[in-house]
């Protein structure tokens, strides 16, 4: 934590200073960046600090099950075309982490803030955002997250009557249901690869009809709104029908969708699509995701997948067989301790790949792969897996804490 924003009260200044000191102690003790503990200390001393730190900023909040860290980064890059940005770029997305990030933004014009799904309504109430981007909702962290429709209902209630411009994915029925209580919504056709959490109507519980890319409820009439922005191949279509090429170093269709939403957000702040999309090309990796590293004289590409929807998108961007694949799954607090979601992932998509399995819950994953009829090898460490893998770049797919473990081990 560092700095302050504008003319803060003595209490707020004390809170910022104390938070900065707590963060420094945490870093010195080797316990991470210190942003969360710093924010917790600061909020304890001044519970209204988050709102005070945001008063001079044009804020956009980004929330979703998947893609929010990357989209936050892309939006921040786009908005820098118009002025300084403060952002929680490393993903500390609960109130303490957000407070810590904003405390370093005294000179910023824009605040680009990733928010955990459970805290979206509360943070929106505190920081009075100019825009809110809603990307998707799907099952995740089953032991702590509410059922997806309940989460959509909380968003719907929390955002009702919001003055913010809501930039929302028209292809996800849960997002449309959540956003529809707001008076000012910009709909984006960003796509929805994973549909298994949106087969029943969030409005009435009826069965959703899904002809092609469209969707509607045959019972109550709830249906896909007409988007004004759309992803079309390698282009973003704006509300005027102009097509703008997407320039990204990040792989996969999901990141093109993230860029489309980011362009719509940037336009809300006056940044033209061409400028926004060109600036997004600067982003090569996001908190280590998509990085290619050399470890034990082998190339490894690091990919994060935290839930069924994320694994589905990741499978679509890895190199084809016979590229070796290393899978790592943990079930610590930050991952969610319930691994039953593994059974929702279609691992048969990895057929033909040499597969190596590590992580705290490697045996849970091994059972799942066995049932899927795949050949694989369980290893005790990333070192053993890399030594055993056949030639070629190794695609490494890991969930949250497993990904952090791997980054520490392979020196990224």
C-alpha positions in Angstrom: 0.0 0.0 0.0 1.2 3.5 -0.8 0.1 7.0 -1.3 -3.4 8.4 -0.8 -6.1 10.0 -2.9 -7.0 13.6 -2.7 -7.7 15.5 0.5 -8.1 12.6 2.9 -9.2 13.0 6.6 -6.6 12.5 9.3 -8.3 9.2 10.1 -8.1 8.0 6.5 -4.4 9.1 6.2 -3.7 7.1 9.4 -5.5 4.1 8.0 -3.5 4.3 4.7 -0.2 4.6 6.6 -1.0 1.7 8.9 -2.0 -0.4 6.0 1.2 0.4 4.2 3.2 -0.6 7.3 1.3 -3.9 7.7 1.9 -4.7 4.0 5.6 -4.0 4.3 5.9 -6.3 7.3 4.0 -9.1 5.4 6.3 -8.7 2.4 9.4 -8.7 4.7 8.2 -12.0 6.3 7.9 -13.5 2.8 4.1 -13.9 3.0 3.2 -12.4 -0.3 2.5 -8.9 -1.6 0.8 -7.8 1.7 -2.0 -6.2 -0.2 -4.8 -8.1 1.6 -3.5 -7.7 5.1 -2.7 -4.1 4.4 -6.2 -3.5 3.2 -7.7 -5.3 6.2 -5.7 -3.1 8.6 -6.7 0.1 6.8 -10.4 -0.8 6.7 -10.3 -1.7 10.4 -9.1 1.8 11.2 -11.5 3.5 8.6 -14.4 1.4 7.5 -15.3 4.0 4.8 -11.8 4.1 3.4 -12.7 2.3 0.1 -15.4 4.9 -0.7 -13.1 7.8 0.2 -10.2 6.5 -2.0 -12.6 6.2 -5.0 -14.1 9.7 -4.9 -11.7 11.2 -7.5 -11.7 8.2 -9.9 -13.8 7.2 -12.8 -14.2 3.5 -11.8 -15.1 0.4 -13.8 -15.7 -2.8 -11.9 -15.2 -6.2 -13.6 -16.8 -9.4 -12.3 -17.3 -12.9 -13.6 -16.5 -16.5 -12.9 -13.8 -16.7 -15.6 -11.8 -14.0 -17.4 -12.1 -11.1 -14.9 -8.3 -10.8 -14.2 -7.5 -10.7 -18.0 -10.3 -8.4 -18.8 -9.4 -6.0 -16.0 -5.8 -5.9 -17.5 -7.1 -5.3 -21.0 -9.4 -2.5 -19.9 -6.7 -0.9 -17.9 -4.4 -0.9 -20.9 -7.0 0.6 -23.1 -7.9 3.4 -20.6 -4.3 4.4 -20.2 -4.8 6.1 -23.7 -6.8 8.7 -21.8 -4.9 9.0 -18.5 -3.3 7.3 -15.5 -4.9 4.1 -14.2 -4.9 2.4 -10.8 -5.9 -1.3 -10.8 -5.7 -4.4 -8.7 -3.8 -6.1 -11.5 -2.7 -9.1 -9.6 -6.2 -10.2 -8.7 -6.7 -9.3 -5.0 -10.4 -8.8 -5.6 -12.1 -8.7 -2.3 -12.6 -5.3 -0.4 -9.3 -5.4 1.5 -7.3 -6.0 -1.7 -9.2 -3.4 -3.6 -8.7 -0.9 -0.9 -5.0 -1.6 -0.9 -4.8 -1.1 -4.7 -6.8 2.2 -4.7 -4.6 3.6 -1.9 -1.8 3.7 -4.4 -3.8 5.7 -6.9 -3.6 9.3 -5.7 -2.6 10.5 -9.2 -4.9 8.2 -11.2 -7.9 9.3 -13.3 -9.4 5.8 -13.8 -9.8 2.9 -11.4 -10.1 -0.5 -13.1 -11.1 -3.0 -10.4 -11.6 -6.7 -10.5 -14.2 -7.8 -8.0 -15.0 -11.2 -6.6 -18.5 -12.2 -7.5 -19.8 -12.4 -3.9 -18.7 -8.8 -3.2 -19.8 -7.0 -6.4 -22.9 -5.4 -5.1 -21.2 -4.2 -1.9 -18.2 -2.7 -3.7 -20.4 -1.1 -6.3 -22.3 0.6 -3.5 -19.1 1.9 -2.0 -17.2 3.2 -5.1 -20.1 4.5 -7.3 -18.7 3.1 -10.5 -19.2 4.7 -13.9 -19.3 1.3 -15.5 -19.6 -2.4 -14.5 -18.5 -5.3 -16.8 -20.3 -8.6 -16.3 -18.8 -11.5 -18.3 -20.2 -14.8 -17.2 -21.4 -16.9 -14.3 -20.8 -20.6 -13.9 -20.1 -23.2 -11.1 -16.9 -22.5 -9.2 -15.5 -23.1 -5.6 -18.5 -25.2 -4.8 -17.9 -25.1 -1.0 -18.1 -21.3 -0.8 -20.0 -19.9 -3.8 -23.7 -19.9 -3.9 -25.5 -21.8 -6.7 -25.2 -19.7 -9.8 -28.8 -18.6 -10.1 -28.7 -17.4 -6.5 -25.6 -15.4 -7.3 -27.3 -13.9 -10.4 -30.3 -13.0 -8.1 -27.9 -11.1 -5.7 -26.4 -9.2 -8.6 -29.8 -8.4 -9.9 -31.0 -7.0 -6.6 -27.7 -5.2 -5.9 -27.5 -3.5 -9.3 -31.2 -2.5 -9.5 -31.4 1.1 -10.3 -27.6 1.5 -10.6 -26.4 4.7 -12.3 -23.5 2.8 -13.8 -23.4 1.7 -17.4 -23.6 -2.1 -17.3 -21.6 -3.8 -20.1 -23.0 -7.3 -20.1 -22.6 -10.6 -22.1 -25.8 -11.1 -24.0 -25.0 -14.8 -24.6 -25.1 -15.8 -20.9 -28.7 -16.0 -19.7 -27.6 -15.7 -16.0 -25.7 -12.4 -16.9 -28.7 -11.1 -18.8 -31.0 -11.9 -15.9 -28.6 -10.1 -13.4 -28.1 -7.1 -15.6 -31.8 -6.6 -16.7 -32.7 -4.7 -13.4 -30.4 -1.9 -14.5 -31.7 1.0 -16.6 -28.6 1.4 -18.7 -27.2 -1.8 -20.2 -24.8 -2.2 -23.2 -25.2 -5.7 -24.5 -22.1 -7.5 -26.0 -22.2 -10.8 -28.0 -19.1 -12.3 -26.4 -20.2 -15.9 -26.7 -20.7 -18.7 -24.2 -18.8 -22.0 -24.7 -19.9 -23.5 -21.4 -23.7 -23.8 -21.2 -24.2 -26.4 -18.5 -25.2 -23.8 -15.9 -27.7 -22.1 -18.1 -30.2 -24.7 -19.3 -33.0 -23.5 -17.0 -34.6 -20.1 -17.2 -33.3 -17.8 -14.3 -36.6 -15.9 -14.5 -39.1 -18.7 -14.2 -37.2 -22.0 -14.0 -38.5 -23.2 -17.4 -36.3 -25.0 -19.9 -34.2 -22.7 -22.1 -34.4 -23.2 -25.9 -31.1 -22.7 -27.7 -31.4 -22.6 -31.5 -28.0 -21.7 -32.8 -26.4 -18.8 -30.9 -29.9 -17.6 -29.8 -31.6 -18.5 -26.6 -35.1 -18.0 -25.1 -37.5 -19.4 -22.5 -40.6 -20.9 -24.2 -42.6 -20.5 -21.0 -42.1 -16.9 -19.8 -40.6 -15.2 -22.9 -37.3 -14.3 -21.3 -34.8 -14.1 -24.2 -31.5 -13.0 -25.5 -31.3 -9.2 -26.0 -30.0 -7.7 -29.2 -26.3 -6.9 -28.8 -24.8 -3.6 -29.9 -21.2 -4.9 -29.7 -20.2 -8.4 -31.0 -17.2 -10.6 -31.5 -17.0 -11.8 -35.1 -14.0 -14.0 -35.8 -11.0 -11.8 -35.4 -13.0 -8.6 -35.3 -15.0 -6.5 -32.9 -18.2 -5.1 -34.4 -19.2 -1.8 -32.8 -22.7 -0.3 -32.5 -22.2 1.5 -35.9 -21.5 -1.8 -37.7 -17.8 -1.0 -38.1 -15.4 -4.0 -37.8 -12.2 -3.5 -35.9 -9.3 -6.1 -36.0 -8.4 -7.6 -32.6 -4.7 -7.4 -31.9 -3.7 -9.7 -29.1 -0.7 -11.7 -27.9 -3.0 -13.7 -25.6 -4.3 -16.9 -27.1 -7.8 -18.3 -27.7 -11.3 -17.4 -28.5 -12.1 -16.5 -24.8 -9.5 -13.7 -24.9 -11.0 -12.3 -28.1 -14.3 -12.2 -26.2 -12.6 -10.5 -23.3 -11.1 -7.9 -25.7 -14.6 -7.3 -27.2 -16.1 -6.5 -23.8 -13.0 -4.4 -23.0 -13.5 -2.4 -26.2 -17.1 -1.7 -25.2 -16.0 -0.6 -21.7 -13.3 1.7 -23.2 -15.9 3.3 -25.5 -18.0 4.2 -22.4 -15.0 6.2 -21.2 -14.5 7.8 -24.6 -11.6 5.6 -25.9 -12.3 4.6 -29.6 -12.2 0.9 -30.5 -9.2 1.2 -32.8 -7.1 2.8 -30.0 -8.4 0.5 -27.3 -7.7 -2.7 -29.3 -4.2 -1.5 -30.5 -3.3 -0.9 -26.8 -4.4 -4.3 -25.8 -1.7 -5.8 -27.9 0.8 -4.7 -25.2 -0.5 -7.4 -22.9 1.6 -10.6 -23.3 0.7 -12.4 -20.1 -1.6 -11.8 -17.1 -0.1 -12.6 -13.6 1.9 -15.4 -15.2 -1.0 -16.9 -17.3 0.0 -17.8 -20.9 3.7 -17.3 -20.0 6.2 -19.6 -21.8 9.1 -20.5 -19.5 12.2 -22.6 -19.7 12.6 -25.2 -17.0 15.1 -28.1 -17.0 15.9 -27.2 -20.6 12.2 -27.6 -21.6 9.6 -25.1 -22.7 6.5 -25.0 -20.6 3.4 -22.9 -21.3 1.5 -22.0 -18.1 -2.2 -22.0 -18.3 -4.7 -21.4 -15.5 -8.1 -23.2 -15.4 -10.1 -23.1 -12.2 -13.5 -24.6 -13.0 -15.3 -26.6 -15.7 -15.9 -23.6 -17.9 -12.2 -22.5 -17.7 -10.9 -26.0 -18.5 -13.2 -26.2 -21.5 -11.8 -22.9 -22.9 -8.2 -23.9 -22.1 -8.5 -27.2 -24.0 -9.4 -25.2 -27.1 -6.1 -23.3 -27.2 -3.5 -25.9 -26.3 -1.3 -27.4 -29.0 -2.7 -30.6 -30.6 -1.4 -34.2 -29.9 1.2 -35.3 -29.4 2.0 -32.2 -27.3 2.6 -33.4 -23.7 0.2 -32.0 -21.2 0.8 -31.6 -17.4 -2.2 -31.2 -15.2 -2.1 -30.0 -11.6 -5.0 -29.7 -9.2 -5.1 -28.6 -5.5 -8.0 -28.1 -3.2 -6.9 -25.5 -0.8 -8.9 -22.6 0.6 -8.4 -20.4 -2.4 -9.4 -23.2 -4.8 -12.4 -24.5 -3.0 -12.0 -27.7 -1.1 -14.7 -29.6 -3.1 -13.2 -31.3 -6.2 -16.4 -32.9 -7.4 -16.3 -30.3 -10.3 -13.7 -32.5 -11.9 -16.5 -34.8 -13.1 -18.0 -31.9 -15.0 -14.9 -31.5 -17.2 -14.8 -33.3 -20.5 -11.2 -34.7 -20.2 -11.7 -36.9 -23.3 -10.6 -33.8 -25.3 -7.1 -34.7 -24.1 -7.2 -38.0 -26.0 -3.9 -38.6 -27.8 -1.8 -36.3 -25.6 0.8 -37.8 -23.2 -0.7 -36.7 -19.8 1.2 -36.2 -16.5 -0.7 -35.5 -13.3 0.7 -33.7 -10.2 -0.7 -31.6 -7.3 -2.3 -32.1 -3.9 -5.3 -33.8 -5.4 -3.5 -35.8 -8.1 -5.3 -39.0 -7.1 -8.8 -37.4 -7.5 -7.8 -36.3 -10.9 -6.3 -39.7 -11.8 -9.6 -41.4 -11.0 -11.4 -38.9 -13.2 -8.9 -39.5 -16.1 -9.2 -43.3 -15.6 -12.9 -43.2 -16.0 -12.5 -41.0 -19.1 -10.4 -43.8 -20.6 -7.2 -41.8 -20.9 -3.6 -42.9 -20.6 -1.7 -40.8 -18.0 1.1 -41.0 -15.5 0.9 -39.7 -11.9 4.1 -37.9 -10.8 5.3 -36.7 -7.4 6.6 -33.3 -8.7 6.8 -31.0 -11.7 10.5 -32.1 -12.0 9.6 -35.7 -12.4 6.8 -34.9 -14.9 9.1 -32.8 -17.1 11.8 -35.4 -17.0 9.3 -38.0 -18.1 7.6 -36.0 -20.9 8.3 -36.7 -24.5 9.7 -34.0 -26.7 7.8 -30.8 -27.5 6.5 -27.8 -25.6 4.7 -28.9 -22.5 1.2 -27.5 -22.0 0.8 -27.0 -18.2 -2.8 -26.6 -17.0 -3.4 -25.9 -13.3 -6.0 -24.5 -10.9 -5.4 -21.5 -8.7 -3.0 -22.5 -5.9 -1.4 -25.3 -8.1 -0.6 -22.6 -10.6 1.1 -20.4 -8.0 3.1 -23.5 -6.8 4.2 -24.1 -10.3 5.2 -20.5 -10.9 7.4 -20.6 -7.8 9.0 -23.8 -8.8 9.7 -23.0 -12.5 11.0 -19.5 -11.6 8.3 -17.4 -13.1 
